[in-house]
């Protein structure tokens, strides 16, 4: 998805219910496998950039700046579809993930699981989800 | 998943990085199909109840109370696996969803999608995701 026109982008941003900090949580899901890759945050500006470029851009709460996912690592997320929920306060990004999504070099950030009464690491670096 | 012992529950809660309101965003995903069903919020108490009962319990920010998902509608979420991410500030609940997850009677809350230059409703009530 690329080249969404300005009026459409404005209409989408207008519908999103941002929180008191101007942010909305965004889930990234691999569009074909269904893997949930990560949860990050977007503001209006990052949504605008994502819909304009077709490459996912978040808002980094720690750095307080736009976070063009994969800009340095090359592990970009190409936007396949932009979705949002019934209350308009959560976003679901259907993406094509290039390489690992996680900064630990794992495919997904959700690699801790409670299994057999303990927290286990269920995904190794540079592997796909079990 | 039921009957997680108290020491394990305490260890899990201790590892979660709750926000300044004592909350963490939680994604519910149907464990077998991979559908992302909803995003809601949990506090320590709702995590404790979820891991004890095996039925998902959120924290309702609007009602400021525990939200035992499906308690009135019957649309419960049985917990299959509790996961959390690299930064420990997001939870992924692998669930068995009974009926629709959304209060609009749709399977998933994420039924708005930007397609063909406009926001479309991509899921009808009591249908599964396209």
Interface residues (C-beta under 8 A of the other chain):
Chain A: X1 X4 X5 X8 X11 X12 X15 X25 X27 X29 X33 X34 X35 X36 X38 X39 X51 X81 X82 X83 X84 X85 X86 X87 X88 X90 X92 X102 X103 X104 X106 X109 X110 X111 X112 X113 X114 X115 X117 X118 X119 X122
Chain B: X1 X4 X5 X8 X11 X12 X15 X25 X27 X29 X33 X34 X35 X36 X38 X39 X51 X81 X82 X83 X84 X85 X86 X87 X88 X90 X92 X102 X103 X104 X106 X109 X110 X111 X112 X113 X114 X115 X117 X118 X119 X122
